[in-house]
């Protein structure tokens, strides 16, 4: 169950470009599933202090093993969660507790996943990747930053990224994007060296 919860948290957090507090605040009542994915209602966020709410659409993924919607439904079904918090503590004995995760827990889940990926890179002899996957360099915000960077690298427009991230200012968003496009939009790469 811990693996199912962590997988759902990582995939939904990434695809929804969630802040960690938004992610752990989700309740089952905030999830509206349909044939295209799931709408996730945010009752409050950093940029919505009045609590007027907003929603994020998370579509089905192209691959079953990385689909955030499938991971979310699998977690909820396996854990028997039908109401209340979506992301909850799981004891070392596999018992799902009724209390929601704390926002700090998102960082621990991210670090655990990065550590596992680092160990796999070491096992495969990929020292560069293993060094890049230093768990100390990753935290809860890495899901959000990683989505924005990945979307920019894939050529997604700033306005579409901002719609998912909730950024209101493009200059704030561009701080994330700078490194994602540093080589693609580089004058030195286009002069034929």
N, C-alpha and C positions, 0 to 999 in steps of 0.2 A: 504493500500500500504506500509506503514511503516513496518508492520509486515512481509510482503512478502519480502521486501528488506532486512530487518535484518536477516530473516531466510536464504535467499540465501547467504548473506554475511558470516554468521557464518558457514554454511555447506560447501560452496566453499572454504572459508578460511582455514577451518579445513582439508578437504579432499585433498586440494592442497598443504597443508603445507606452505601457503603463509606468507611472511612478510607483514606487514600491508601496506607498500608503494607499494608493488607489486600488492596487491589485489585491491587497489583503482585506480591503473594505468590502469587496464583492460578496453579495449574498446570492443564494440560489434565485430569489425573487428578481434579482437584477439581470438574470440571464434569459433571453428570449431566443430560442432556437428556431430556425426555419431551414428551408431547403438549400440556402446559400451559405449558411454559417450560423453565427450567433451575434445578437446585439447585446452589449454589456452596458448597463446603465450605471453612470457615475453620479452618485448623489452629491458629491462634493469633491473638489480638487484644488490644487494649489492656485489655479487661475480662476476658480469659481468659489470664492469664499462665502458668497451669499447662499450657496447651496441650491441654486436653481436647477442644477443637474445637466447632464449631457449624456450622449451615448456613443459608443464606439462599435463599429462593425468589424467583426473578425471572421473572414471567410474560411471555408474549408481549404486545407492545404492540398497541394498537388501530390504529395507523397504521404501515405498512411502513417509512416513512422514519425513524421514531423508535422502532422496536421494538428493545429491547436484545438480545433473543435472536437475532433475525435478524442484527443488526449483529455479534454475537459469532461466530455460525457463518460469516458471510460473511468476516470477518477471518481466522478459523482456516483456512478452505478456501483463500482467496486466498494466504495466506502459507505454506501447506503445513505448518502446525503440527499435529502429531499427538501430541506428548508434550512434557513440559517446561513452561517458563513460557508463560503465555498472552500477556502483554503484554511485547513485546521491542523492542529498538532497531531502527530502520529507518534505513539510511544515506541520504544525499542522492541516491544512485544507485538506491535502491529495493531494496537487499539487506537481508533480514531476518536479524539476527544472533541467535545462540543465547542470549545473556545477557538476563536480565529487565531491565525498566526499573527505575530507582531511584525511590523514593517522591517525590523532589524533581521528577522528570519529570512527574508528574501536574499539578503547578502550572503547568509550562510549556505543557502541552497545553491546560489550562483557559484560560490567558492568551492563547494563540494563537486559540482559538475565540472568546473574548470580543472580541479585537481585530478579528477578521473580522466579527463581528456589529456592532461599533461602526462599522466602515467602511461596512457596508451601511446602517446607520441614517443616517449622514452623507450618503450618496449619495441616500437617500430624503428628505432634508431634515428628519429628526426629531431636532432638536437635544437635546431633553429625554432621549430614549432614548440618544443617543450619549453624553451626559454621564453617564448612569447606567451605561453599559457601559464604564467606565474600567478597563482591564486591571489597573491597579495595585491595584484594590479586590478582585480575585479571586485565589484560590489553589486548591490541591488540596482544601482543606476545603470549598470552595464547593459541590462536588457534594453532599456530605453535608448541609450547612446548607441548600442549596437544596431538596433533597428534603424535609426536615423542614418547611420553611416552606411549600412547595407543597402537601404533603399536608395540613397544618393548614388552609391557605386553601381546600382542596377539601372540608373538613369530615370528614376521616378522623379516627377516634377516637385519642386519645393512646395507648391500649393497642396498637392496630394499628401506629401509627408506631413505638412502642417495640419491637415485635416485629421490625420491619425494621431499625431503627437499632441495636438491641442495648443501648439505654439501660436502666439498672436503676432509675434514679430519675426520677420524673416532674418534679421541680423542675429538674433539669438539662435535660430536654427542653424545658420551658416557656421557657427562655431563648432558644431558637430560634424558638418559636412566637409570642412576644409581638407582634412586628411584623406577622405574617401575619394576625392577627385584630384588629388595632388599630382598623380602621374598621368591620368587620362587627359586632363586639361593643362598640360605642361608644354611650354614653348620649346624646351630642349628636346622633348620627345617628337616634335614635329619638324625638326630641321634636318633630318636625315643622317644623324650621327651613327 
